[in-house]
């Protein structure tokens, strides 16, 4: 179901107030400064796909600011991917400024101050979702804000094309299918950010950061092995098990905890898809290295607050289910 917010039927005087309300209602709290003396009509059409909000926007010349005051007052952490179709904008965040033109996309983080200035009539689609849904490092995300990514070539084009097509088809998705497309889109975006930051390039093995990247990559390639152990992982990289544990301690976790969370996240994702694939809970658990289904169910419930079968049937997160 779509939600349409428009100022077309209002007088020029009333449009200023109504547009500010529309922006805040559709997105996050923002300070809005309209740059026209007699504002043109604006329009926002919003759809919800699970955790992702998709909004098609026809905006008036304006400057929107996510100020320190608003960040402090509204502490929810959202990311906003904006795909421009017509016109241009200037965006600032994290000490950078970029010009975004038609065909580009950019990322904003609501947990920190940002500013966006639009001159002239602009059409864009925004994709807003909770920060926790994008599995990338904070430093990599900070390096990706206020940057214009061209959707005309390379891996950025794959991201832009996927999100643009998802926005065009959003009204026709049922809840289950929509959630699958959202999960795939966010995985694609995370892959793009990690690739851009060089997470998949060979690095000097003598440095601890490079070593832990290699170790994690090895673990991810062997998650399905229930016998995967710190001893085997260390041996595969010609380091001691003690040094391996130290590497993970620097990141505030343990080898076992990191492996378990990677397995659980993939099980959680696959359980949403499993009804269409005809897979049971035990099959999904074994696919990602959980040899004991009962143990898997206990760990899954303890982590997410919901049983695997309930998650599989209803596609709801533990937080959503608790709220209900």
ABEGO torsion letter per residue (X at the ends): XBBBBBAAABBAAAAAAAAAAAAAAABBBBBBBBABABBBBBBBBBBBBEABBBBBBBBBBBBBBBBAAAAAABABBBBBBBBBABEBBBBBBGGBBBBBBBGBBBBBBAABBBBBBBBEBBBBBBBBBBAAABBBBAAAAAAABGBBBBAABEAAAAAAAAAAAAAAAAAABBAAAAAAAAAAAAAAAAAAAAAAAGAABBBBAABAAAAAAAAAAAAAAAAABAABBAAAAAAAAGBBAAAAAAAAAAAGBBAAAAAAAAAAAAAAAAAAAAAAAGBBAAAAAAAAGBABAAAAAAAAAAAAGBBAAAAAAAGBBAAAAAAX
